[in-house]
Amino acid sequence: MLQSTAKSQRKSVNTSIDSRLIEEAKALGINMSRAAEQGIAKAISAEKTRRWQEENKEALESSNEYVKRNGLPLAKYRLF
């Protein structure tokens, strides 16, 4: 996940958030900016993973099919 560092530039943005969530976050002492950053970073990571899997779907399926037909390469050298 993306990490916020002292060197990262911060930018103010306007966003709409459910008022109940804001009230709960304030009551619990949650830093909403940091929580939003973490949520956005997690969404970015998930989307990048999804796109990579989609872009490489054919190669992954081909590799899996090879293993089904032929077993794992070098399997005879595995110690477990």
Secondary structure, DSSP 8 states (H G I E B T S, - for coil): -----TTS----------HHHHHHHHHHT--HHHHHHHHHHHHHHHHHHHHHHHHTHHHHHHHHHHHHHH--TTGGG---
